[in-house]
């Protein structure tokens, strides 16, 4: 079900769309699991009448009192309805009850809806990075092994 939720959330994503299709969903799930320790109850799958429509993953990091919003994504069919805001508010409340003092996340600068949500909930930018990706499908004569 997590695989379905992620796949649905990638449709027309604004979060690093250049990465779409470069890795299998199972590989992406494993990399998300590798980020700290998943918080029980804060890895959630969202469903509607049509099936999985998104997910949220919050994990504890090695830094005491700090957790990471590893992923929050919704299917195109449910975006704009306030689900991400409700989920994130719930996660923040849950973290406060657990004594977690800080939540960090990474977001594509071009993802205006996500950035607006994070700013509305009190997040502030503290770091900026450039991400580079190269795929063999972008280079003639190079094949994946």
N, CA and C of each residue as an Amber inpcrd file, in Angstrom:
protein
   435
   0.8200000  -1.1930000   0.0000000   0.0000000   0.0000000   0.0000000
   0.8700000   1.2670000   0.0000000   2.0140000   1.2260000   0.7090000
   2.9190000   2.3690000   0.7070000   3.4370000   2.6350000  -0.7030000
   3.7500000   1.5790000  -1.4160000   4.2150000   1.7190000  -2.8030000
   3.1490000   2.4310000  -3.6400000   1.8890000   2.0290000  -3.4850000
   0.8000000   2.6660000  -4.2350000   0.6500000   4.1340000  -3.8560000
   0.7810000   4.4270000  -2.5570000   0.6580000   5.8090000  -2.0860000
   1.7620000   6.6820000  -2.6780000   2.9870000   6.1730000  -2.6580000
   4.1010000   6.9370000  -3.2320000   3.9100000   7.1300000  -4.7290000
   3.5910000   6.0560000  -5.4250000   3.4000000   6.1670000  -6.8760000
   2.3240000   7.1930000  -7.2090000   1.2190000   7.1910000  -6.4490000
   0.1520000   8.1650000  -6.6940000   0.6400000   9.5880000  -6.4370000
   1.4810000   9.7600000  -5.4330000   1.9490000  11.1020000  -5.0810000
   2.9580000  11.6610000  -6.0810000   3.5830000  10.7980000  -6.8630000
   4.5890000  11.2610000  -7.8250000   3.9700000  11.8550000  -9.0900000
   2.6910000  11.5930000  -9.3290000   2.0550000  12.1100000 -10.5310000
   2.0100000  13.6380000 -10.4900000   2.6230000  14.2670000 -11.4700000
   2.6910000  15.7320000 -11.5670000   3.3070000  16.3650000 -10.3140000
   4.2650000  15.6910000  -9.7070000   4.9070000  16.2180000  -8.5070000
   5.7050000  17.4840000  -8.8000000   5.7700000  18.3500000  -7.8220000
   6.6070000  19.5470000  -7.9050000   7.8790000  19.3630000  -7.0890000
   8.0240000  18.2050000  -6.4630000   9.1720000  17.9010000  -5.6210000
  10.2170000  17.1400000  -6.4320000  11.1650000  17.8650000  -6.9550000
  12.2530000  17.2830000  -7.7590000  11.7190000  16.3880000  -8.8720000
  10.9150000  16.9230000  -9.7730000  10.3110000  16.0930000 -10.8170000
  11.3440000  15.4210000 -11.7320000  12.5470000  15.9530000 -11.7870000
  13.5860000  15.3540000 -12.6350000  13.9980000  13.9680000 -12.1460000
  13.7070000  13.6700000 -10.8830000  14.0670000  12.3610000 -10.3240000
  13.0510000  11.2790000 -10.6500000  11.8710000  11.6810000 -11.1080000
  10.8110000  10.7220000 -11.3810000  11.2680000   9.6640000 -12.3760000
  11.1050000   8.4230000 -12.0010000  11.4260000   7.3120000 -12.8840000
  12.8700000   6.8570000 -12.8670000  13.7420000   7.5350000 -12.1060000
  15.1520000   7.1480000 -12.0820000  15.4170000   5.9750000 -11.1350000
  14.5290000   5.7630000 -10.1600000  14.6960000   4.6790000  -9.1920000
  13.3750000   3.9440000  -9.0270000  13.4580000   2.7190000  -8.6140000
  12.2270000   1.9710000  -8.3520000  11.5970000   2.4850000  -7.0610000
  10.3100000   2.3160000  -6.9510000   9.6130000   2.7430000  -5.7420000
  10.1170000   1.9600000  -4.5340000  10.4170000   0.6840000  -4.7060000
  10.9510000  -0.1120000  -3.5950000  12.2870000   0.4460000  -3.1100000
  13.1340000   0.8920000  -4.0300000  14.4100000   1.4960000  -3.6530000
  14.1810000   2.8040000  -2.8950000  13.2010000   3.5740000  -3.3290000
  12.8800000   4.8380000  -2.6600000  12.3810000   4.5680000  -1.2400000
  11.5410000   3.5500000  -1.0760000  11.0420000   3.1970000   0.2540000
  12.2100000   2.8270000   1.1630000  13.1280000   2.0450000   0.6630000
  14.2940000   1.6550000   1.4680000  15.1280000   2.8660000   1.8580000
  15.3000000   3.8130000   0.9450000  16.0860000   5.0040000   1.2830000
  15.3500000   5.8580000   2.3110000  14.0240000   5.9260000   2.2370000
  13.2510000   6.6470000   3.2530000  13.3880000   5.9590000   4.6150000
  13.3620000   4.6380000   4.6120000  13.5110000   3.8920000   5.8730000
  14.8950000   4.0920000   6.4870000  15.8710000   4.3760000   5.6660000
  17.2520000   4.5340000   6.1410000  17.4850000   5.8820000   6.8290000
  16.5280000   6.7880000   6.7120000  16.6640000   8.1080000   7.3360000
  16.1920000   8.0040000   8.7830000  17.1110000   7.7940000   9.6920000
  16.7570000   7.7390000  11.1090000  15.8750000   6.5550000  11.4500000
  15.1310000   6.7200000  12.5350000  14.2260000   5.6820000  13.0240000
  12.7960000   6.1480000  12.8140000  12.0100000   5.4090000  12.0440000
  10.6270000   5.8300000  11.8180000   9.8640000   5.9750000  13.1320000
   9.1450000   7.0920000  13.2840000   8.3050000   7.3060000  14.4630000
   7.0360000   6.4810000  14.3070000   6.7510000   5.6780000  15.2960000
   5.5250000   4.8820000  15.2840000   4.3270000   5.8300000  15.2120000
   3.4530000   5.5970000  14.2840000   2.2720000   6.4300000  14.1210000
   2.4950000   7.6560000  13.2550000   3.7410000   7.9500000  12.9380000
   4.0230000   9.1230000  12.1000000   4.5110000   8.7250000  10.7040000
   4.3940000   7.4500000  10.4080000   4.4850000   6.9730000   9.0280000
   3.0520000   6.5890000   8.6900000   2.4130000   7.3970000   7.8810000
   0.9910000   7.2160000   7.6190000   0.7250000   7.0960000   6.1300000
  -0.2590000   6.2930000   5.8050000  -0.7400000   6.1570000   4.4310000
  -2.1560000   6.7090000   4.4040000  -2.4360000   7.5610000   3.4320000
  -3.7540000   8.1630000   3.2910000  -4.5040000   7.4350000   2.1770000
  -5.7900000   7.1860000   2.4070000  -6.6060000   6.5110000   1.3980000
  -7.9100000   7.2710000   1.1990000  -8.4900000   7.0520000   0.0490000
  -9.8360000   7.5350000  -0.2300000 -10.5740000   6.4030000  -0.9390000
 -11.7290000   6.6680000  -1.4890000 -12.5260000   5.6230000  -2.1330000
 -11.7990000   4.9710000  -3.3050000 -10.8310000   5.6780000  -3.8910000
 -10.0910000   5.1430000  -5.0360000  -8.7950000   4.4480000  -4.6450000
  -8.5080000   4.3550000  -3.3520000  -7.3010000   3.6660000  -2.8960000
  -6.3010000   4.6110000  -2.2480000  -5.0350000   4.1890000  -2.2430000
  -3.9680000   4.9870000  -1.6340000  -3.8530000   6.3190000  -2.3580000
  -3.7940000   7.4040000  -1.5690000  -3.7370000   8.7310000  -2.1940000
  -2.6420000   9.6140000  -1.6000000  -1.7590000   9.0290000  -0.7890000
  -0.6450000   9.8070000  -0.2650000  -0.0810000   9.1940000   0.9900000
   0.9940000   9.8220000   1.4750000   1.6330000   9.3120000   2.6850000
   2.4850000  10.4040000   3.3290000   2.7920000  10.1650000   4.5900000
   3.6710000  11.0470000   5.3530000   4.6140000  10.1580000   6.1570000
   5.8900000  10.5290000   6.1750000   6.8880000   9.7640000   6.9070000
   7.7260000  10.7110000   7.7490000   7.7040000  10.5080000   9.0670000
   8.5120000  11.2930000   9.9940000   9.4080000  10.3190000  10.7470000
  10.6940000  10.6080000  10.7580000  11.6520000   9.7380000  11.4310000
  12.4910000  10.5200000  12.4240000  12.8890000   9.8320000  13.4810000
  13.7880000  10.4100000  14.4820000  15.2050000  10.3870000  13.9150000
  15.9300000  11.4660000  14.1040000  17.3100000  11.5370000  13.6090000
  18.2820000  11.2050000  14.7380000  19.5600000  11.1670000  14.4040000
  20.5940000  10.9110000  15.4040000  20.7430000  12.0900000  16.3670000
  20.3190000  13.2800000  15.9400000  20.3770000  14.4630000  16.8010000
  19.2410000  14.4190000  17.8120000  19.5750000  14.5020000  19.0860000
  18.5560000  14.4480000  20.1420000  17.5400000  15.5670000  19.9680000
  16.2700000  15.2250000  20.0730000  15.2110000  16.2230000  20.0040000
  14.8750000  16.7050000  18.6090000  15.4230000  16.0370000  17.5920000
  15.1860000  16.4610000  16.2130000  14.6190000  15.2850000  15.4170000
  13.5620000  15.5690000  14.6680000  12.9960000  14.5900000  13.7540000
  12.9960000  15.1780000  12.3590000  12.8420000  14.2960000  11.3660000
  12.8290000  14.7480000   9.9780000  11.5480000  14.3200000   9.2970000
  10.9150000  15.2740000   8.6430000   9.8190000  14.9480000   7.7490000
  10.4820000  14.3920000   6.4960000  10.5310000  13.0920000   6.4120000
  11.2310000  12.4220000   5.3260000  10.4680000  12.5850000   4.0180000
   9.1450000  12.4890000   4.1020000   8.3280000  12.6200000   2.8870000
   6.8980000  12.9490000   3.2600000   6.3020000  13.8240000   2.4880000
   4.8740000  14.1100000   2.5600000   4.4250000  14.3440000   1.1300000
   3.5800000  13.4650000   0.6290000   3.1380000  13.5930000  -0.7540000
   1.7130000  13.1120000  -0.9240000   0.9990000  13.7750000  -1.8180000
  -0.4000000  13.4480000  -2.0730000  -0.6350000  13.2280000  -3.5550000
  -1.5870000  12.3600000  -3.8600000  -2.0120000  12.1550000  -5.2410000
  -2.6510000  13.4410000  -5.7590000  -2.5180000  13.6510000  -7.0270000
  -3.0710000  14.8600000  -7.6450000  -4.5560000  15.0150000  -7.3270000
  -5.2790000  13.9040000  -7.2610000  -6.7360000  13.9690000  -7.0690000
  -7.1570000  14.5050000  -5.7020000  -6.2530000  14.5320000  -4.7200000
  -6.6260000  15.0230000  -3.3840000  -5.8410000  16.2670000  -2.9650000
  -5.0040000  16.7680000  -3.8400000  -4.2440000  17.9790000  -3.4930000
  -5.1760000  19.1810000  -3.3890000  -4.7870000  20.1260000  -2.5370000
  -5.5410000  21.3680000  -2.4060000  -6.7380000  21.2770000  -1.4850000
  -6.8780000  20.1880000  -0.7560000  -8.0350000  20.0090000   0.1340000
  -7.6740000  20.1580000   1.6130000  -6.4240000  20.4760000   1.9160000
  -6.0140000  20.6620000   3.3000000  -5.5140000  19.4080000   3.9940000
  -5.4340000  18.2930000   3.2750000  -4.9830000  17.0440000   3.8840000
  -3.5430000  17.1380000   4.3740000  -2.6640000  17.7200000   3.5830000
  -1.2550000  17.8500000   3.9920000  -1.1430000  18.7000000   5.2560000
  -1.9010000  19.7720000   5.3210000  -1.8740000  20.6330000   6.5000000
  -2.3470000  19.8780000   7.7330000  -3.4390000  19.1450000   7.6140000
  -3.9560000  18.3590000   8.7570000  -2.9480000  17.3080000   9.1940000
  -2.3650000  16.6030000   8.2330000  -1.3980000  15.5480000   8.5570000
  -0.1780000  16.1300000   9.2570000   0.3300000  17.2280000   8.7340000
   1.5290000  17.8230000   9.3110000   1.2510000  18.4240000  10.6870000
   0.1060000  19.0560000  10.8590000  -0.2700000  19.5790000  12.1850000
  -0.3610000  18.4300000  13.1970000  -0.9310000  17.3160000  12.7790000
  -1.0440000  16.1470000  13.6420000   0.3370000  15.6030000  14.0080000
   1.2310000  15.5560000  13.0290000   2.5930000  15.0790000  13.2910000
   3.3090000  15.9910000  14.2810000   3.1570000  17.2870000  14.1120000
   3.8050000  18.2490000  15.0090000   3.2780000  18.0760000  16.4270000
   1.9780000  17.9170000  16.5790000   1.3900000  17.6900000  17.8990000
   1.9110000  16.3880000  18.5030000   1.9540000  15.3310000  17.6960000
   2.4870000  14.0520000  18.1750000   3.9290000  14.1550000  18.6210000
   4.7190000  14.9090000  17.8800000   6.1290000  15.0920000  18.2370000
   6.2540000  15.8660000  19.5440000   5.4250000  16.8930000  19.7160000
   5.4630000  17.6630000  20.9630000   5.1680000  16.7540000  22.1500000
   4.1930000  15.8510000  21.9930000   3.8520000  14.9140000  23.0660000
   5.0090000  13.9510000  23.3570000   5.8220000  13.6860000  22.3480000
   6.9890000  12.8060000  22.5210000   8.2260000  13.5640000  23.0030000
   8.1150000  14.8800000  23.1320000   9.2510000  15.6860000  23.5690000
  10.2230000  16.0450000  22.4540000   9.8210000  15.8340000  21.2190000
  10.6690000  16.2080000  20.0760000  10.5500000  17.7200000  19.8940000
  11.6910000  18.3860000  19.8750000  11.6940000  19.8500000  19.8680000
  11.7370000  20.4760000  18.4810000  12.2420000  19.7210000  17.4970000
  12.4380000  20.3330000  16.1890000  12.1260000  19.3380000  15.0850000
  11.4840000  19.8270000  14.0340000  11.1890000  19.0330000  12.8480000
  11.8450000  19.7170000  11.6600000  12.6290000  18.9670000  10.9130000
  13.3000000  19.5080000   9.7350000  12.8110000  18.7620000   8.4940000
  12.9580000  19.3980000   7.3500000  12.6150000  18.7400000   6.0920000
  13.3720000  19.4280000   4.9640000  13.3960000  18.7700000   3.8360000
  13.9790000  19.3390000   2.6260000  12.8490000  19.4930000   1.6170000
  12.8750000  20.5720000   0.8740000  11.8260000  20.8110000  -0.1190000
  12.4490000  21.4750000  -1.3440000  11.9710000  21.0950000  -2.4890000
  12.3980000  21.7080000  -3.7470000  11.9580000  23.1700000  -3.7180000
  12.8810000  24.0620000  -3.9610000  12.5910000  25.5000000  -3.9290000
  11.4300000  25.8670000  -4.8640000  11.2530000  25.1050000  -5.9290000
  10.1980000  25.3950000  -6.9020000   8.8280000  24.9010000  -6.4420000
   8.7790000  24.1410000  -5.3540000   7.5280000  23.5670000  -4.8740000
   6.8050000  24.5900000  -3.9810000   6.2220000  25.5590000  -4.6140000
   5.5780000  26.6670000  -3.9120000   4.4690000  26.2260000  -2.9570000
   3.5850000  25.3050000  -3.3430000   2.5430000  24.8980000  -2.3820000
   3.1270000  24.3000000  -1.0980000   4.1400000  23.4660000  -1.2170000
   4.7530000  22.8610000  -0.0210000   5.4560000  23.9300000   0.8060000
   6.1930000  24.8060000   0.1670000   6.8890000  25.8550000   0.9060000
   5.9080000  26.7590000   1.6410000   4.7850000  27.0720000   0.9980000
   3.7470000  27.8900000   1.6340000   3.2000000  27.1960000   2.8870000
   2.9560000  25.8870000   2.7760000   2.4590000  25.1210000   3.9180000
   3.4730000  25.1440000   5.0550000   4.7280000  24.8550000   4.7610000
   5.7480000  24.8210000   5.8030000   5.8890000  26.1840000   6.4820000
   5.9060000  27.2450000   5.7010000   6.0200000  28.5850000   6.2820000
   4.8080000  28.9090000   7.1590000   3.6190000  28.5180000   6.6990000
   2.3870000  28.7600000   7.4570000   2.4270000  28.0510000   8.8120000
   3.1000000  26.9020000   8.8640000   3.1830000  26.1370000  10.1060000
   4.4290000  26.4680000  10.9240000   5.1340000  27.5380000  10.5470000
   6.2430000  28.0190000  11.3650000   7.6210000  27.5270000  10.9760000
   7.7380000  26.7700000   9.8890000   9.0620000  26.3490000   9.4290000
   9.7870000  27.5680000   8.8720000  11.0920000  27.5500000   8.9800000
  11.8880000  28.6170000   8.3620000  13.1220000  28.0000000   7.7150000
  13.5640000  28.6200000   6.6600000  14.7250000  28.1040000   5.9250000
  15.9800000  28.3070000   6.7630000  16.8080000  27.2670000   6.8390000
  18.0630000  27.4000000   7.5650000  19.2450000  26.9420000   6.7340000
  18.9840000  26.3480000   5.5980000  20.0690000  25.8510000   4.7570000
  19.5610000  25.7440000   3.3280000  20.4780000  25.8080000   2.4010000
  20.1150000  25.6600000   1.0000000  21.1790000  24.8170000   0.3170000
  20.7330000  23.9360000  -0.5480000  21.6660000  23.0630000  -1.2730000
  21.2960000  23.0240000  -2.7440000  22.2720000  22.7060000  -3.5460000
  22.0240000  22.4530000  -4.9570000  22.0460000  20.9440000  -5.1490000
  21.0720000  20.4370000  -5.8580000  21.0240000  19.0030000  -6.1380000
  21.3090000  18.7870000  -7.6200000  22.1710000  17.8420000  -7.9040000
  22.5100000  17.5030000  -9.2740000  22.1650000  16.0430000  -9.5110000
  21.6630000  15.7560000 -10.6800000  21.3520000  14.3700000 -11.0300000
  21.7550000  14.1450000 -12.4770000  22.2780000  12.9720000 -12.7130000
  22.6410000  12.5860000 -14.0680000  22.1210000  11.1780000 -14.2940000
  21.5500000  10.9630000 -15.4320000  21.0110000   9.6540000 -15.7580000
  21.6120000   9.1870000 -17.0580000  21.8660000   7.8850000 -17.1540000
  22.4200000   7.3480000 -18.3930000  21.4480000   7.5490000 -19.5410000
  20.1520000   7.6660000 -19.2510000  19.2000000   7.8900000 -20.3420000
  19.3480000   9.2920000 -20.9350000  20.0560000  10.1730000 -20.2120000
  20.3100000  11.5260000 -20.7040000  21.5860000  11.6050000 -21.5420000
  22.3660000  10.5170000 -21.5370000  23.6520000  10.5350000 -22.2430000
  23.6720000   9.4280000 -23.3000000  23.7380000   9.7920000 -24.5600000
  23.7690000   8.7830000 -25.6230000  24.9690000   7.8450000 -25.4560000
  24.7590000   6.5740000 -25.7170000  25.8600000   5.6160000 -25.6580000
  26.1400000   5.0410000 -24.2840000  25.4320000   5.5170000 -23.2390000
  25.6450000   5.0070000 -21.8920000  24.4260000   4.1850000 -21.4980000
  24.6630000   3.0130000 -20.9630000  23.5490000   2.1630000 -20.5640000
  23.6420000   1.8480000 -19.0790000  22.5010000   1.5840000 -18.4780000
  22.4600000   1.1570000 -17.0680000  22.8580000  -0.2980000 -16.9730000
  23.5550000  -0.6350000 -15.8910000  23.8920000  -2.0340000 -15.6340000
  23.2520000  -2.5050000 -14.3640000
